[in-house]
């Protein structure tokens, strides 16, 4: 008896995600289900592949919803490093909006850097935030998402179209 193939699913930490339109395009091309998770109402395209999930406004409610479902065959889109760490530990592919993949090797360093920057900001040593989102970031993201989906398909996961 063979196991039923698992469909690829994309989970979007959507509140401040700048690449939602790109996610929808790639998901449509590959016939992959997308869950757009936020703690407030967001407009999403009317498409059976795209599901809006509105969670409570409790602390980390969207992160918790995503992390509970992330696992092998899931792709999580987030800039939230603690969420990325939780999802990587669960076996999901995790990509930041700039196209940067989070892996077992990189997420620990990203968490350490985040914590250091948080401490420096608290002491007043650092006042700026991340650099502005650029067209180069958008392009890198598109490539990274496409690569992740293709890699999962080659590993035996399926799209809703069956291949």
C-alpha positions in Angstrom: 0.0 0.0 0.0 1.4 3.4 -1.0 1.0 6.6 1.0 -1.3 9.2 -0.4 0.7 12.1 -1.8 0.7 15.3 0.3 -0.3 18.5 -1.4 2.0 21.5 -1.2 0.5 24.4 0.8 1.8 28.0 1.2 1.2 29.8 4.5 1.6 33.6 4.4 2.3 35.6 7.5 0.3 38.4 5.8 0.0 41.5 8.0 3.1 43.2 6.6 3.9 40.9 3.7 5.0 43.0 0.6 4.9 40.0 -1.8 1.3 38.7 -1.7 0.6 39.5 -5.4 3.7 37.5 -6.3 2.7 34.6 -4.1 -0.8 34.5 -5.8 0.8 34.4 -9.3 3.2 31.6 -8.5 0.6 29.6 -6.6 -1.8 29.9 -9.6 0.9 28.8 -12.0 1.7 25.7 -9.9 -1.9 25.1 -8.7 -0.9 25.3 -5.0 -3.2 26.2 -2.1 -2.4 29.5 -0.3 -3.5 30.4 3.3 -3.3 34.2 3.9 -3.1 34.5 7.7 -3.7 37.8 9.5 -5.3 39.1 12.6 -7.3 41.6 10.6 -9.4 41.5 7.4 -7.3 41.5 4.2 -8.6 41.5 0.7 -7.5 38.5 -1.3 -8.3 37.4 -4.8 -11.5 35.4 -5.4 -9.8 32.1 -6.2 -10.5 28.7 -4.7 -6.7 28.3 -4.3 -6.5 31.3 -1.9 -8.0 31.1 1.5 -8.1 34.1 3.9 -7.7 33.1 7.6 -8.4 35.8 10.1 -7.2 34.9 13.6 -7.8 36.7 16.9 -5.7 39.8 17.6 -4.0 37.9 20.5 -0.2 38.1 20.7 1.3 35.8 18.1 -2.1 34.4 17.1 -1.2 34.3 13.4 2.2 32.9 14.1 0.7 30.1 16.2 -1.9 29.3 13.6 0.8 28.9 10.9 3.3 27.1 13.1 0.6 24.5 14.1 0.2 23.6 10.4 3.7 23.9 9.1 5.5 20.7 8.3 7.0 18.8 5.4 5.4 20.0 2.2 4.5 23.4 3.5 6.1 26.7 2.4 5.9 29.5 4.9 6.4 33.1 3.8 7.4 35.3 6.7 9.9 38.0 7.8 9.3 37.0 11.5 12.4 35.2 12.6 10.9 33.4 15.6 8.1 32.1 13.4 10.6 31.1 10.8 12.6 29.1 13.4 9.4 27.3 14.6 8.5 26.4 11.1 12.0 25.2 10.1 12.1 23.0 13.2 8.7 21.5 12.0 10.3 20.6 8.6 8.7 23.4 6.5 10.4 25.4 3.8 10.6 29.0 5.0 11.2 32.0 2.8 11.5 35.7 3.7 9.9 38.3 1.5 13.3 39.2 0.1 13.8 35.7 -1.2 16.1 34.7 1.7 15.4 31.1 2.6 15.6 30.2 6.3 17.3 26.8 7.0 18.4 24.8 10.0 21.8 26.4 9.5 20.7 30.0 9.0 17.8 30.5 11.4 20.0 30.3 14.5 22.2 33.1 13.3 19.2 35.1 12.2 17.7 34.8 15.7 21.0 35.8 17.3 21.3 38.8 15.0 17.7 39.8 15.7 18.2 39.6 19.4 21.4 41.6 19.2 19.7 44.3 17.1 16.8 44.4 19.5 19.2 45.0 22.4 21.1 47.7 20.5 17.9 49.5 19.7 16.8 49.4 23.3 20.1 51.0 24.3 19.6 53.7 21.6 22.7 52.6 19.7 20.7 51.6 16.6 17.8 53.7 15.4 17.1 52.6 11.9 15.2 49.6 10.6 15.7 47.3 7.7 16.6 48.7 4.3 13.7 49.5 2.0 12.1 46.7 0.0 13.4 46.8 -3.6 12.5 45.4 -7.1 15.6 43.2 -6.7 14.1 41.7 -3.5 10.8 41.0 -5.3 12.6 39.2 -8.1 14.7 37.2 -5.6 11.5 36.2 -3.8 9.8 35.0 -7.0 12.8 32.8 -7.8 13.1 31.4 -4.3 9.4 30.5 -4.2 9.4 28.9 -7.6 12.5 26.8 -6.6 10.9 25.7 -3.4 7.8 24.5 -5.1 9.7 22.7 -7.8 11.9 21.0 -5.2 8.9 19.8 -3.2 7.3 18.4 -6.4 10.5 16.5 -7.2 10.4 15.2 -3.6 6.9 13.7 -4.3 4.6 16.4 -3.0 1.8 17.4 -5.3 0.0 20.5 -6.4 -3.8 20.5 -6.6 -3.5 19.9 -10.3 -1.9 16.6 -9.4 1.7 17.1 -10.7 
